[in-house]
Amino acid sequence: MNQLWALRVIGEFAADQWGLITAAQAAELGVQRVTLTRLTASGLLEHVTRAVYCIPAAATAPHLMDKAAWLRLDPSRPAWQRDPLDSAGGVISHRSAAAMHDLGDVIPVAVELTVPRRRTTRDRGVRLRTGVLAGRDVTTVDGLPVTTAERTVLDLLADHTDGGQVAGVLVAALRRRLVDIGRLGDRAEAHAARYGVTGGVRPGHRLVERLLEETGYGGHGEHDRRLASLARQLEGLDPAQLRGMSEALHEIQGSERECGNELPHSPRTAACPQRPRPPHRDTGRPGAAAVPLRPPAGQGLPR
């Protein structure tokens, strides 16, 4: 077979698949396994893993092994024709998903994929997990189907991953606003007991709070927790209840008589007497607070 023709066919196909091609896909294009071997020996192709090859320019692409492992789940079908939730598909998950999202310091020792039915592999660099994923649990990273940050945290909890590592992933996801903390707390309830959170109410939320406390994360303080709790309560009110609450708030605001309790834009604020303020000097630093002038030692204020 003409190697130049084979290389052109492979290049056109692989261009839409991260520069990768499986042996099964090459066979369907009319390129035999012996031709792949010859192209690899001449340096025109590179062998990535069993039955997966890439053009040399793609050899240093990020997440190469993750992509190769995912392609091997259904080696004949092109990536652009595959549904990650079909029976032959799979989704990058667990530690591999955390690494794909660049969350925390979890280091995968193998490519982890969640598949919808029990499967085995002889590749020690791949670990298959059996599980059912919903559409809300899957997103796309670098063209690959990957579990969302929320589902990744839940999978790590279910795998009883070290709490400090899970907390690192969670904090990184919160800082990038990839996780809804209220929904995560609801879904984490099944894993609370394994991390020593037992008894009481809302164990999933208490587990999430404990993880955040371990890291000293300040972005989820008492103020944030109260806002999240209030939001969840408001979701359960009907329009009539919301109108009643709004009217009650207006009545409370109207009953405030002291100037110190006025809203910043209240019309009565302007009528309140203003106490004189001492003169201030500029510190010369942007954003620095003004400092009151003080007389030299031993001298009083001018009369």
Residue, then its C-alpha position, 0 to 999 in steps of 0.5 A: m500500500n502507498q504509505l503517502w496515501a495512507l498518511r494523507v487519509i489518516g491525517e484527514f481523519a485524525a485532524d477531527q479527533w485530537g490527532l489520534i486514530t485507532a487501529a480499527q478506524a484505520a482499518e475501516l479507512g483501508v489502512q492495514r495494521v502492517t502499514l501502521t507499523r511501517l509508518t510508526a517505524s519511519g517516524l511518520l506516526e507515533h504509537v500512543t497505547r495499544a491500538v491507538y496512534c497519533i500524528p507526531a504533532a499531537a504527541t505532546a497534546p494535553h490529556l493524550m492518554d485520557k483521550a486514547a483510553w476513551l477512544r478505545l471504549d468504542p474503537s471503531r466509531p469516530a469521536w464526533q459520532r459518539d454519545p458519552l451516555d450510550s451503552a458503549g461509551g464512557v465518561i472521564s471521572h473521579r481523579s482523572a476528572a479532577a485533573m481534567h478540570d485542574l481542581g486540587d492536587v489529586i494525582p490520578v495513577a490511571v485513567e479513570l472512566t465511568v461506564p454504564r455497564r460492567r467492563t474489564t480491561r487488561d490495561r493497567g493504566v486504565r481503571l473502569r468504574t461502573g455507574v449510571l450518569a445523568g446528563r446534568d453530571v456530564t460536561t465537556v473539557d478539551g472535547l472529552p466527556v468529563t463528569t462535572a465538578e459537582r459529580t467529581v466531588l461526589d465520586l471522590l467522596a463515594d470512593h472515600t478519598d482523603g478528606g483533605q484532597v476532596a476539600g482541595v478539589l471543592v475549594a478550587a471548584l467553588r472559587r471558579r463557581l463550578v459548584d452549587i454548594g446547596r445542591l452539593g450538600d443535598r447530594a452528599e448526604a449518602h457519604a456523610a457517615r463515612y467521614g464521621v458526620t452522623g446524627g442531626v439534620r442535613p448531614g450532607h451540608r455539615l460534611v461540606e462545611r467540615l471539608l471547607e473548615e479543614t482548608g480554612y476557606g473564607g469564601h463560604g463563611e456564616h454570611d454565605r451560609r445564611l444567604a444560601s439558607l434564605a434562598r432555599q427558603l424563598e424558593g418554597l414560597d408562593p407569590a402571595q407569601l412573597r408579596g406579604m413578606s415584601e409588604a412587611l419589610h416595607e412597614i419595618q423600614g417605614s417604622e424606623r425613626e432614628c437617623g442612624n437606622e435610615l437607609p443611605h438614600s432615605p429623604r430624611t437622612a438629609a434632615c438629620p444633623q451632621r456632627p462636625r468631623p475633625p480635619h484629616r490629612d492625606t496619607g498619599r497612599p491610594g485607598a488608604a484611610a484618612v488620618p485625623l490631624r494631631p497637634p504636636a506634643g505639648q501643644g493644644l488645639p488652636r483657640 
